Amino acid sequence: MISNRICCLGDSITEMGYWIYNINSYMTANGSNIRLYNCGIGGNSADMAVYYLEDEVLWLCPETVLIMFGANDVGQHLYKRGQWENDFTDEERIEEIARRRENYINSIDIICKMLSQRGVQIILMTPAPFNFADDENV
């Protein structure tokens, strides 16, 4: 069951708030008293959130937190030809992608444990999709 106090944690996609405003508008139009707090910070990644979770989210005493990271965690430059060849060999690129995935998973796990310890309900959201179609090695 969704609570009345919900924090939206994420990167610039969250900070811009378009999806949050849409949800708030829908809920207001339907008489809901649910309040969403925008805790998105542009340029941040899941590993950064571990360090600011207390100051930016938990002080609001949310009952539920929506988590949507991924855009800055993925390393978009690693998927587009012409942006990584000077910095990485093919093997190094694959290793960097794997390292970033592992870091993302570990960071989300830590965030979820921190929230769970406070009795906060967690909703993991899918990151926004990216089009990497120009790279056959994805």
Buried (B, 14 or more C-beta within 10 A) or exposed (E): EEEEBBBBBBBBBBBBBEBBEEBBEEBEEEEEEBBBBBBBBEEBBBBBBBEBBEEBBBEEEBBBBBBBBBBBBBBEEBBBEEBBEEEBEEEEBEEBBEEBEEBBEEBBEBBBEBBEEBEBBBEEBEBEEEEBEEEEEE
